[in-house]
Amino acid sequence: MSTSTTTVATTTQVYRVYIKAPAEKIWQAITDPEWTNRYGYTGYVHYDLRPGGALKVVPGEEFKAKAEANGYPCPDVIIDGEVVEADPPRRLVTTWRMLMDPETAAEGFTRITYEIKPTGRGYCSLTLVHELEGAPKLAMVVSGQWEDDGAGGGHAWVLSDLKSLLETGSILAG
């Protein structure tokens, strides 16, 4: 008897967390490079927050050293894209392409939407929608299906780390 496992990553992935923080603080944590280098995979995320503006993620020295120690050359820009819509502190839509791996880079640009909604009870929902049509390898990576290979837990892990940092001042592993 033989068994096989098939992994399927959907072309639209939706993640939601509830964070005890005001919308403005969550927006800052998503868009300010000094914040973005403190959680998740780290890296300085630079947005030109206007339609057509650039998105660029630059790795920090620790990120670069870890990637290269694991045998992965690290480019100067690890993610690029373009701002489609910016409505602070409620909504941010960008195109998004991961440049760390030649296969994911070749899949082209995908689309990420962040929506921040205050609940009126002292916390906000943060929803991330990643449209991954035509990007099956990236879909597997951002879904966290490669966690055992040192790639982390994808968007769910990044959002959990962001929540922890905003609510406690510490990241999950910190």
Number of C-alpha atoms within 10 A of each C-alpha: 2 3 4 5 5 5 8 11 19 16 16 13 16 15 14 17 16 17 22 19 16 19 23 14 12 22 20 15 20 20 21 14 18 15 18 20 19 17 25 22 18 19 25 20 22 18 21 14 20 14 13 14 16 17 20 21 22 21 22 14 10 11 16 19 15 13 17 12 10 10 9 13 14 18 14 14 16 20 20 21 22 22 21 18 16 19 12 15 18 16 17 22 21 26 20 22 23 21 20 17 15 9 14 18 19 12 18 18 22 20 19 21 18 21 20 24 17 18 13 8 7 11 15 20 19 22 18 22 17 25 20 24 16 13 21 16 15 23 24 19 18 22 22 17 17 14 15 9 7 9 13 19 20 20 22 19 19 19 23 19 21 26 24 19 19 18 13 11 11 15 18 16 8 9
